[in-house]
């Protein structure tokens, strides 16, 4: 779905849809996470007032989510509570600075109810809708996403996260067809489109994906090698050096949040890319995906004129 007014600010709040969960690290540390939650958290810290629509369990972790969101000044009106399914969990294994995930099945976020979700957005016209592909693993939450897209008619920012065994090609392709902006990393692109022997071939695959699904911008992330915005023109960027790398969990979500902020603010693509890469690098210097230090966000808001 081709984008209108590429560098024009967008009116309305960002609607963030999908999973809230806890990243559970070896040794017992738990950090609130889930790509949509992380994106909403960062956007709230940067003053964008997101509305997060998700579902948590009626349990201590769910209580911690609500408390954390309220302490951070986030709107909790889109959070549903499930009396049976637990608040989401992901078991994380660390090897140096690398990590792997065990995403537990049948979590509260798999059951986001359509009627309650539509009620949460009834009085608003979102600037855009963000979702990740993990939320499509369960038909209940997937159908709610489709209902939100139809009800709001908001352009959709789709974040592809291919977490085996929790994805199906048909559902991912359906999601990509709805995308105005599609974020995907190079590994996931190669899973969907085949191998490439060079960066140029990888870019060509991303451009083919953009054309096939009528996407305004494909946002290709390449880890430490940076990222590329591929649209009517192409913008390439490299991240600043991370002097003390702790882990890369949530770096992609930090990148997404600032990319979305750039869309909301109408920043030029090259400027948005530079800022998104810099913020992602900052998140790599801490444990976990979210940061509760207001000073970091205050610094950025002042530097970026927000």
C-alpha contacts under 8 A as a table, 3 or more apart, distances in Angstrom:
res1	aa1	res2	aa2	distance
1	X	155	X	7.92
1	X	177	X	7.66
1	X	178	X	6.82
1	X	179	X	6.16
1	X	180	X	4.79
1	X	213	X	7.89
1	X	214	X	5.34
1	X	215	X	5.14
1	X	216	X	6.06
2	X	180	X	5.98
2	X	214	X	6.51
2	X	215	X	5.78
2	X	216	X	4.33
3	X	6	X	6.27
3	X	180	X	6.24
3	X	216	X	5.31
5	X	8	X	5.19
6	X	266	X	7.34
7	X	263	X	7.36
7	X	266	X	4.42
7	X	267	X	6.01
7	X	268	X	5.99
7	X	269	X	7.85
8	X	263	X	7.89
8	X	265	X	7.34
8	X	266	X	4.51
8	X	267	X	7.80
9	X	263	X	6.72
9	X	264	X	5.19
9	X	265	X	4.58
9	X	266	X	4.05
9	X	267	X	7.75
10	X	127	X	5.65
10	X	263	X	6.96
10	X	264	X	4.75
10	X	265	X	6.64
10	X	266	X	7.03
11	X	126	X	7.75
11	X	127	X	5.48
11	X	264	X	7.38
12	X	124	X	7.70
12	X	125	X	6.09
12	X	126	X	5.04
12	X	127	X	4.44
12	X	128	X	7.98
13	X	48	X	6.87
13	X	49	X	6.20
13	X	50	X	5.64
13	X	51	X	6.99
13	X	125	X	7.56
13	X	126	X	5.11
13	X	127	X	5.34
13	X	128	X	7.45
14	X	48	X	7.39
14	X	49	X	7.33
14	X	50	X	4.93
14	X	51	X	6.40
14	X	126	X	5.58
14	X	127	X	5.33
14	X	128	X	5.24
14	X	129	X	6.11
14	X	130	X	7.45
15	X	50	X	5.91
15	X	51	X	4.99
15	X	52	X	6.16
15	X	53	X	7.50
15	X	126	X	5.82
15	X	127	X	7.41
15	X	128	X	6.12
15	X	129	X	4.69
15	X	130	X	6.23
16	X	36	X	6.04
16	X	37	X	7.82
16	X	39	X	7.73
16	X	40	X	6.38
16	X	50	X	6.72
16	X	51	X	5.99
16	X	52	X	4.71
16	X	53	X	6.21
16	X	129	X	5.83
16	X	130	X	4.82
16	X	131	X	6.32
17	X	36	X	6.20
17	X	52	X	5.90
17	X	53	X	4.95
17	X	54	X	6.24
17	X	129	X	7.21
17	X	130	X	6.05
17	X	131	X	5.17
17	X	132	X	7.91
17	X	145	X	7.45
18	X	35	X	7.94
18	X	36	X	5.56
18	X	37	X	7.62
18	X	52	X	7.93
18	X	53	X	6.59
18	X	54	X	5.43
18	X	109	X	6.80
18	X	131	X	6.04
18	X	132	X	6.87
18	X	135	X	5.59
18	X	141	X	7.96
19	X	34	X	5.52
19	X	35	X	7.06
19	X	36	X	6.05
19	X	37	X	6.71
19	X	54	X	5.96
19	X	55	X	7.34
19	X	88	X	7.53
19	X	109	X	5.14
19	X	110	X	7.62
19	X	134	X	7.95
19	X	135	X	6.51
20	X	32	X	7.45
20	X	33	X	6.07
20	X	34	X	5.04
20	X	35	X	7.83
20	X	36	X	7.04
20	X	37	X	5.47
20	X	54	X	6.51
20	X	55	X	7.10
20	X	56	X	7.00
20	X	87	X	7.48
20	X	88	X	6.29
20	X	109	X	6.55
21	X	32	X	5.98
21	X	33	X	5.24
21	X	34	X	5.30
21	X	87	X	6.19
21	X	88	X	4.04
21	X	89	X	5.06
21	X	90	X	7.01
22	X	30	X	6.05
22	X	31	X	5.44
22	X	32	X	4.46
22	X	33	X	5.31
22	X	34	X	7.21
22	X	61	X	7.83
22	X	87	X	7.86
22	X	88	X	6.15
22	X	89	X	4.77
22	X	90	X	6.14
23	X	30	X	5.56
23	X	31	X	5.15
23	X	32	X	6.15
23	X	33	X	5.94
23	X	34	X	7.75
23	X	89	X	6.17
23	X	90	X	5.03
23	X	91	X	6.26
23	X	92	X	6.52
23	X	288	X	7.72
24	X	28	X	6.67
24	X	29	X	6.03
24	X	30	X	4.53
24	X	31	X	6.64
24	X	89	X	6.90
24	X	90	X	5.92
24	X	91	X	4.95
24	X	92	X	5.79
25	X	28	X	5.87
25	X	29	X	5.25
25	X	30	X	6.08
25	X	91	X	6.49
25	X	92	X	5.22
25	X	93	X	6.79
25	X	94	X	7.86
26	X	29	X	6.87
26	X	92	X	7.01
26	X	93	X	6.65
26	X	94	X	7.61
31	X	288	X	6.27
31	X	289	X	7.66
31	X	290	X	7.69
32	X	37	X	7.98
32	X	65	X	7.16
32	X	289	X	7.92
32	X	290	X	7.28
33	X	37	X	5.80
33	X	38	X	5.64
33	X	289	X	6.47
33	X	290	X	7.08
34	X	37	X	5.27
34	X	38	X	6.04
35	X	38	X	5.12
35	X	39	X	6.15
35	X	132	X	7.09
35	X	250	X	7.26
35	X	253	X	5.77
36	X	39	X	5.12
36	X	40	X	6.10
36	X	52	X	7.74
36	X	130	X	7.43
36	X	131	X	6.54
36	X	132	X	6.97
36	X	253	X	7.82
37	X	40	X	5.10
37	X	41	X	6.00
37	X	52	X	7.27
38	X	41	X	5.04
38	X	42	X	6.26
38	X	250	X	7.19
38	X	253	X	6.12
38	X	254	X	7.27
38	X	289	X	6.55
38	X	290	X	6.12
39	X	42	X	5.33
39	X	43	X	6.16
39	X	253	X	5.54
39	X	254	X	6.42
39	X	256	X	6.71
39	X	257	X	4.94
40	X	43	X	5.08
40	X	44	X	6.04
40	X	50	X	5.85
40	X	51	X	7.54
40	X	52	X	6.47
40	X	257	X	7.41
41	X	44	X	5.18
41	X	45	X	6.26
41	X	69	X	7.97
41	X	72	X	7.96
41	X	74	X	7.75
41	X	290	X	7.12
42	X	45	X	5.00
42	X	46	X	6.21
42	X	254	X	6.85
42	X	257	X	6.20
42	X	290	X	7.45
43	X	46	X	4.99
43	X	47	X	6.25
43	X	48	X	5.21
43	X	49	X	6.80
43	X	50	X	6.47
43	X	257	X	5.96
43	X	258	X	7.57
43	X	261	X	7.08
44	X	47	X	5.06
44	X	48	X	5.41
44	X	49	X	5.17
44	X	50	X	6.13
44	X	72	X	7.71
44	X	73	X	7.46
44	X	74	X	6.46
45	X	48	X	7.63
45	X	72	X	7.58
45	X	294	X	7.11
45	X	297	X	5.64
46	X	297	X	5.74
46	X	298	X	7.57
46	X	300	X	7.61
46	X	301	X	6.17
46	X	306	X	7.72
47	X	301	X	7.95
47	X	306	X	7.55
48	X	261	X	7.30
49	X	74	X	7.19
49	X	75	X	7.72
50	X	74	X	7.57
50	X	75	X	7.46
51	X	74	X	7.95
51	X	75	X	6.18
51	X	76	X	7.76
51	X	77	X	7.87
51	X	78	X	6.66
52	X	75	X	7.35
52	X	76	X	7.26
52	X	78	X	5.69
52	X	79	X	7.01
53	X	78	X	4.35
53	X	79	X	5.53
53	X	80	X	7.73
53	X	117	X	6.49
53	X	120	X	7.67
54	X	78	X	6.44
54	X	79	X	5.02
54	X	80	X	6.17
54	X	109	X	5.96
54	X	112	X	6.08
55	X	79	X	5.37
55	X	80	X	4.37
55	X	81	X	5.60
55	X	82	X	6.78
55	X	87	X	7.69
55	X	108	X	5.50
55	X	109	X	4.64
55	X	110	X	7.85
55	X	111	X	7.05
55	X	112	X	5.54
56	X	62	X	5.26
56	X	65	X	7.98
56	X	79	X	7.11
56	X	80	X	6.23
56	X	81	X	5.09
56	X	82	X	6.03
56	X	85	X	7.99
56	X	86	X	6.76
56	X	87	X	4.59
56	X	88	X	7.10
56	X	108	X	5.14
56	X	109	X	6.20
57	X	61	X	7.45
57	X	62	X	5.27
57	X	81	X	5.55
57	X	82	X	4.80
57	X	83	X	6.24
57	X	84	X	7.05
57	X	85	X	5.73
57	X	86	X	4.31
57	X	87	X	4.23
57	X	88	X	7.80
57	X	108	X	5.60
58	X	62	X	5.97
58	X	63	X	7.40
58	X	81	X	6.02
58	X	82	X	5.83
58	X	83	X	5.32
58	X	84	X	7.51
58	X	85	X	7.98
58	X	86	X	6.95
58	X	87	X	7.50
59	X	62	X	5.24
59	X	63	X	6.34
59	X	86	X	6.88
59	X	87	X	7.09
60	X	63	X	4.99
60	X	64	X	6.18
61	X	64	X	4.95
61	X	65	X	6.31
61	X	87	X	6.13
62	X	65	X	5.05
62	X	66	X	6.46
62	X	81	X	7.97
62	X	87	X	5.62
63	X	66	X	5.26
63	X	67	X	6.14
64	X	67	X	5.03
64	X	68	X	5.89
65	X	68	X	5.14
65	X	69	X	6.09
66	X	69	X	5.19
66	X	70	X	6.13
66	X	76	X	6.91
67	X	70	X	5.20
67	X	71	X	6.06
68	X	71	X	5.13
68	X	72	X	6.17
69	X	72	X	5.07
69	X	73	X	6.24
69	X	74	X	5.02
69	X	75	X	7.28
69	X	76	X	6.95
70	X	73	X	4.98
70	X	74	X	5.47
70	X	75	X	7.18
70	X	76	X	7.22
71	X	74	X	7.55
72	X	292	X	7.61
75	X	78	X	7.42
76	X	79	X	5.45
77	X	120	X	6.51
78	X	116	X	7.93
78	X	117	X	6.63
78	X	120	X	5.35
80	X	112	X	7.14
80	X	113	X	7.95
80	X	116	X	7.47
81	X	108	X	7.84
82	X	85	X	5.89
82	X	86	X	7.42
82	X	108	X	6.07
84	X	108	X	7.91
85	X	106	X	6.81
85	X	107	X	5.47
85	X	108	X	4.79
86	X	107	X	5.47
86	X	108	X	5.36
87	X	107	X	6.08
87	X	108	X	5.37
87	X	109	X	7.31
88	X	104	X	7.33
88	X	107	X	5.03
88	X	108	X	6.17
88	X	109	X	6.64
89	X	103	X	6.66
89	X	104	X	6.05
89	X	107	X	7.66
90	X	101	X	6.38
90	X	102	X	5.52
90	X	103	X	4.54
90	X	104	X	5.98
91	X	101	X	5.89
91	X	102	X	4.96
91	X	103	X	6.51
91	X	104	X	7.70
92	X	99	X	6.60
92	X	100	X	5.76
92	X	101	X	4.87
92	X	102	X	6.38
93	X	99	X	5.55
93	X	100	X	5.28
93	X	101	X	6.56
94	X	97	X	6.81
94	X	98	X	5.85
94	X	99	X	4.48
94	X	100	X	6.65
95	X	98	X	5.16
95	X	99	X	5.99
96	X	99	X	7.88
97	X	245	X	7.23
97	X	246	X	6.21
97	X	247	X	4.76
97	X	248	X	6.85
98	X	247	X	6.74
98	X	248	X	7.12
99	X	247	X	7.91
99	X	248	X	7.97
99	X	249	X	7.59
104	X	107	X	7.06
106	X	110	X	6.30
107	X	110	X	5.51
107	X	111	X	7.50
108	X	111	X	5.58
108	X	112	X	7.32
109	X	112	X	5.66
109	X	135	X	7.71
109	X	141	X	7.35
110	X	135	X	6.74
110	X	137	X	7.61
110	X	138	X	5.59
110	X	140	X	6.73
110	X	141	X	5.39
111	X	138	X	7.53
111	X	140	X	5.53
111	X	141	X	5.38
112	X	117	X	7.32
112	X	140	X	6.70
112	X	141	X	5.00
112	X	144	X	6.79
113	X	116	X	5.73
113	X	117	X	6.19
113	X	140	X	7.03
113	X	141	X	6.90
113	X	144	X	6.39
114	X	117	X	5.09
114	X	118	X	6.08
114	X	141	X	7.82
114	X	143	X	7.39
114	X	144	X	4.57
114	X	145	X	7.97
114	X	147	X	6.93
114	X	148	X	7.95
115	X	118	X	5.30
115	X	119	X	6.23
116	X	119	X	5.03
116	X	120	X	6.29
117	X	120	X	5.17
117	X	121	X	6.78
117	X	144	X	7.28
117	X	148	X	7.45
118	X	121	X	5.38
118	X	122	X	5.94
118	X	147	X	7.68
118	X	148	X	6.43
118	X	151	X	7.53
119	X	122	X	5.03
120	X	123	X	7.66
121	X	124	X	5.39
121	X	125	X	7.56
121	X	152	X	7.90
125	X	152	X	6.47
125	X	154	X	7.70
126	X	129	X	6.87
126	X	152	X	6.91
126	X	154	X	6.14
127	X	154	X	6.46
127	X	155	X	7.59
127	X	264	X	7.29
128	X	154	X	4.97
128	X	155	X	5.04
128	X	156	X	5.83
128	X	157	X	7.15
129	X	149	X	7.67
129	X	154	X	5.89
129	X	155	X	6.16
129	X	156	X	4.74
129	X	157	X	6.03
130	X	156	X	5.79
130	X	157	X	4.66
130	X	158	X	6.06
130	X	159	X	7.66
131	X	135	X	7.59
131	X	156	X	7.53
131	X	157	X	6.47
131	X	158	X	5.34
131	X	159	X	6.21
132	X	135	X	6.22
132	X	158	X	5.66
132	X	159	X	4.43
132	X	160	X	5.77
132	X	161	X	6.62
133	X	136	X	5.64
133	X	137	X	7.71
133	X	158	X	7.28
133	X	159	X	6.31
133	X	160	X	5.18
133	X	161	X	5.70
133	X	162	X	7.28
133	X	167	X	7.55
133	X	172	X	6.54
133	X	175	X	7.40
134	X	137	X	5.75
134	X	160	X	7.88
134	X	161	X	6.33
134	X	162	X	7.34
134	X	163	X	7.31
134	X	166	X	6.73
134	X	167	X	6.89
135	X	138	X	6.78
135	X	141	X	6.23
135	X	142	X	6.29
136	X	139	X	6.62
136	X	141	X	6.42
136	X	142	X	4.51
136	X	167	X	7.53
136	X	171	X	6.89
137	X	141	X	7.94
137	X	142	X	7.20
137	X	166	X	5.64
137	X	167	X	5.94
137	X	168	X	7.74
138	X	141	X	5.73
138	X	142	X	6.13
139	X	142	X	4.92
139	X	143	X	5.89
140	X	143	X	5.37
140	X	144	X	6.41
141	X	144	X	5.05
141	X	145	X	6.31
142	X	145	X	5.10
142	X	146	X	6.46
143	X	146	X	5.12
143	X	147	X	6.23
144	X	147	X	4.98
144	X	148	X	6.19
145	X	148	X	5.11
145	X	149	X	6.24
146	X	149	X	5.10
146	X	150	X	6.26
147	X	150	X	5.16
147	X	151	X	6.01
148	X	151	X	5.07
148	X	152	X	5.91
148	X	153	X	7.93
149	X	152	X	5.52
149	X	153	X	5.47
149	X	154	X	6.35
149	X	156	X	7.76
150	X	153	X	5.36
155	X	179	X	7.12
155	X	180	X	5.82
156	X	178	X	6.66
156	X	179	X	5.06
156	X	180	X	5.45
156	X	181	X	6.57
157	X	179	X	5.91
157	X	180	X	6.12
157	X	181	X	4.75
157	X	182	X	5.94
157	X	183	X	7.61
158	X	175	X	7.24
158	X	176	X	7.00
158	X	179	X	5.80
158	X	180	X	7.84
158	X	181	X	6.22
158	X	182	X	4.87
158	X	183	X	6.16
159	X	182	X	6.06
159	X	183	X	4.81
159	X	184	X	6.33
160	X	172	X	7.82
160	X	182	X	7.45
160	X	183	X	6.16
160	X	184	X	5.26
160	X	185	X	7.87
160	X	188	X	7.63
161	X	184	X	7.46
161	X	188	X	7.52
162	X	166	X	7.28
162	X	167	X	6.16
162	X	188	X	6.58
163	X	166	X	5.49
163	X	167	X	6.56
164	X	167	X	6.41
167	X	171	X	7.48
167	X	172	X	7.26
168	X	171	X	5.52
168	X	172	X	6.30
169	X	172	X	5.08
169	X	173	X	6.07
170	X	173	X	5.19
170	X	174	X	6.20
171	X	174	X	5.01
171	X	175	X	6.21
172	X	175	X	5.07
172	X	176	X	6.20
173	X	176	X	4.98
173	X	177	X	6.24
174	X	177	X	5.24
174	X	178	X	6.80
175	X	178	X	5.34
175	X	179	X	6.67
176	X	179	X	5.11
176	X	182	X	7.04
176	X	213	X	6.41
176	X	215	X	7.87
177	X	213	X	5.12
177	X	214	X	7.10
177	X	215	X	7.59
179	X	182	X	5.96
179	X	215	X	5.96
179	X	216	X	7.99
180	X	214	X	7.94
180	X	215	X	5.11
180	X	216	X	5.21
180	X	217	X	6.73
181	X	215	X	6.18
181	X	216	X	5.89
181	X	217	X	4.90
181	X	218	X	5.96
181	X	219	X	7.20
182	X	215	X	7.08
182	X	217	X	6.37
182	X	218	X	4.85
182	X	219	X	5.84
183	X	218	X	5.97
183	X	219	X	4.46
183	X	220	X	5.95
183	X	221	X	7.41
183	X	256	X	7.77
184	X	188	X	6.36
184	X	189	X	6.42
184	X	218	X	7.49
184	X	219	X	6.26
184	X	220	X	5.23
184	X	221	X	6.29
185	X	188	X	5.42
185	X	189	X	6.18
185	X	220	X	5.34
185	X	221	X	4.50
185	X	222	X	5.85
185	X	223	X	7.84
186	X	189	X	4.96
186	X	190	X	6.22
186	X	202	X	7.26
186	X	220	X	6.53
186	X	221	X	6.31
186	X	222	X	5.69
187	X	190	X	5.23
187	X	191	X	6.36
188	X	191	X	4.98
188	X	192	X	6.31
189	X	192	X	5.21
189	X	193	X	5.81
189	X	194	X	7.48
189	X	202	X	7.98
189	X	205	X	7.58
189	X	206	X	7.11
190	X	193	X	5.03
190	X	194	X	4.55
190	X	195	X	5.08
190	X	196	X	7.18
190	X	202	X	7.83
191	X	194	X	5.79
191	X	195	X	7.56
193	X	205	X	6.62
193	X	209	X	7.93
195	X	202	X	7.96
196	X	199	X	7.60
196	X	201	X	5.42
196	X	202	X	5.56
197	X	201	X	6.51
197	X	202	X	7.70
198	X	201	X	5.22
198	X	202	X	6.33
199	X	202	X	4.95
199	X	203	X	6.14
200	X	203	X	5.08
200	X	204	X	6.21
201	X	204	X	4.93
201	X	205	X	6.29
202	X	205	X	5.10
202	X	206	X	6.37
203	X	206	X	5.04
203	X	207	X	6.18
204	X	207	X	5.00
204	X	208	X	6.19
205	X	208	X	5.03
205	X	209	X	6.24
206	X	209	X	5.02
206	X	210	X	6.21
206	X	218	X	6.72
206	X	220	X	7.42
206	X	230	X	7.57
207	X	210	X	4.99
207	X	211	X	6.27
207	X	218	X	7.51
207	X	230	X	6.81
207	X	231	X	7.98
208	X	211	X	5.16
208	X	212	X	6.07
209	X	212	X	5.15
209	X	213	X	6.24
210	X	213	X	5.57
210	X	214	X	5.72
210	X	215	X	4.89
210	X	216	X	7.16
210	X	217	X	7.03
210	X	218	X	6.13
210	X	231	X	7.93
211	X	214	X	5.12
211	X	215	X	6.67
212	X	215	X	7.99
215	X	218	X	6.81
216	X	231	X	5.88
216	X	232	X	7.83
217	X	229	X	6.55
217	X	230	X	5.45
217	X	231	X	4.56
217	X	232	X	7.95
218	X	229	X	6.01
218	X	230	X	5.10
218	X	231	X	6.56
219	X	227	X	7.24
219	X	228	X	5.92
219	X	229	X	4.69
219	X	230	X	6.27
220	X	227	X	5.53
220	X	228	X	5.09
220	X	229	X	6.33
220	X	230	X	7.59
221	X	226	X	6.23
221	X	227	X	4.25
221	X	228	X	6.44
221	X	252	X	7.82
222	X	225	X	5.23
222	X	226	X	5.19
222	X	227	X	5.43
223	X	226	X	5.73
223	X	227	X	7.51
224	X	238	X	7.69
224	X	239	X	6.88
225	X	238	X	6.01
225	X	239	X	7.28
226	X	236	X	7.68
226	X	237	X	5.56
226	X	238	X	4.17
226	X	239	X	5.40
226	X	277	X	7.00
227	X	236	X	6.05
227	X	237	X	5.53
227	X	238	X	6.62
227	X	273	X	7.68
227	X	277	X	7.61
228	X	234	X	7.01
228	X	235	X	5.60
228	X	236	X	4.43
228	X	237	X	6.33
228	X	273	X	7.99
229	X	234	X	5.62
229	X	235	X	5.06
229	X	236	X	6.47
229	X	269	X	7.70
229	X	273	X	7.66
230	X	233	X	6.31
230	X	234	X	4.67
230	X	235	X	6.68
231	X	234	X	5.96
235	X	269	X	7.19
235	X	270	X	6.07
235	X	273	X	7.77
236	X	270	X	7.85
236	X	273	X	7.83
237	X	273	X	6.57
237	X	274	X	6.49
237	X	277	X	7.60
238	X	274	X	7.83
238	X	277	X	7.09
239	X	274	X	7.57
239	X	277	X	5.00
239	X	278	X	5.91
239	X	281	X	6.65
240	X	277	X	7.41
240	X	278	X	6.11
240	X	281	X	6.73
241	X	281	X	7.41
242	X	245	X	5.83
242	X	281	X	6.04
242	X	282	X	7.38
242	X	284	X	7.26
242	X	285	X	6.82
243	X	285	X	7.78
244	X	285	X	5.65
245	X	248	X	7.79
245	X	284	X	5.70
245	X	285	X	4.88
245	X	286	X	7.53
246	X	284	X	5.95
246	X	285	X	5.05
246	X	286	X	5.42
246	X	287	X	6.00
247	X	284	X	5.35
247	X	285	X	6.85
247	X	286	X	6.76
247	X	287	X	6.16
247	X	288	X	7.23
248	X	251	X	5.47
248	X	283	X	7.51
248	X	284	X	4.92
248	X	288	X	7.96
249	X	252	X	7.79
249	X	284	X	7.16
249	X	287	X	7.77
249	X	288	X	5.67
249	X	289	X	5.51
250	X	253	X	5.03
250	X	254	X	6.23
250	X	280	X	7.98
250	X	283	X	7.20
250	X	284	X	7.87
250	X	288	X	6.68
250	X	289	X	4.11
250	X	290	X	7.40
251	X	254	X	5.12
251	X	255	X	6.25
251	X	280	X	4.69
251	X	281	X	6.97
251	X	283	X	5.88
251	X	284	X	6.14
251	X	289	X	6.88
252	X	255	X	4.97
252	X	256	X	6.16
252	X	280	X	6.69
253	X	256	X	4.90
253	X	257	X	6.13
253	X	280	X	7.82
253	X	289	X	7.75
254	X	257	X	5.14
254	X	258	X	6.51
254	X	276	X	7.20
254	X	279	X	6.37
254	X	280	X	5.09
254	X	283	X	7.09
254	X	289	X	7.81
255	X	258	X	5.50
255	X	259	X	6.18
255	X	276	X	4.67
255	X	277	X	6.08
255	X	279	X	6.61
255	X	280	X	5.17
256	X	259	X	5.01
256	X	260	X	6.09
256	X	276	X	7.28
257	X	260	X	5.15
257	X	261	X	6.15
257	X	276	X	7.67
258	X	261	X	4.74
258	X	262	X	6.09
258	X	272	X	7.06
258	X	275	X	6.90
258	X	276	X	4.92
258	X	279	X	7.48
259	X	262	X	5.08
259	X	263	X	6.44
259	X	272	X	5.94
259	X	273	X	6.87
259	X	276	X	5.86
260	X	263	X	4.99
260	X	264	X	6.24
261	X	264	X	5.01
261	X	265	X	6.06
262	X	265	X	5.09
262	X	266	X	5.73
262	X	267	X	4.96
262	X	268	X	7.60
262	X	269	X	7.62
262	X	272	X	5.29
263	X	266	X	5.14
263	X	267	X	6.55
264	X	267	X	7.99
267	X	271	X	6.53
267	X	272	X	6.07
268	X	271	X	5.41
268	X	272	X	6.24
269	X	272	X	5.02
269	X	273	X	6.07
270	X	273	X	5.19
270	X	274	X	6.34
271	X	274	X	5.20
271	X	275	X	6.28
272	X	275	X	5.23
272	X	276	X	5.98
273	X	276	X	5.11
273	X	277	X	6.15
274	X	277	X	5.40
274	X	278	X	6.27
275	X	278	X	5.09
275	X	279	X	6.19
276	X	279	X	5.27
276	X	280	X	6.20
277	X	280	X	5.16
277	X	281	X	6.24
278	X	281	X	5.17
278	X	282	X	6.43
279	X	282	X	5.02
279	X	283	X	6.49
280	X	283	X	5.20
280	X	284	X	6.52
281	X	284	X	5.15
281	X	285	X	6.99
282	X	285	X	5.55
282	X	286	X	7.68
283	X	286	X	5.75
283	X	288	X	7.97
283	X	289	X	6.72
283	X	290	X	7.72
283	X	291	X	7.80
284	X	287	X	7.62
286	X	289	X	7.94
293	X	296	X	5.85
293	X	297	X	7.43
294	X	297	X	5.41
294	X	298	X	6.09
295	X	298	X	4.97
295	X	299	X	5.98
296	X	299	X	5.27
296	X	300	X	6.43
297	X	300	X	5.07
297	X	301	X	6.00
298	X	301	X	5.11
298	X	302	X	6.13
299	X	302	X	5.34
299	X	303	X	6.15
300	X	303	X	4.97
300	X	304	X	5.89
301	X	304	X	5.14
301	X	305	X	5.82
301	X	306	X	4.79
302	X	305	X	5.16
302	X	306	X	6.24
303	X	306	X	7.91
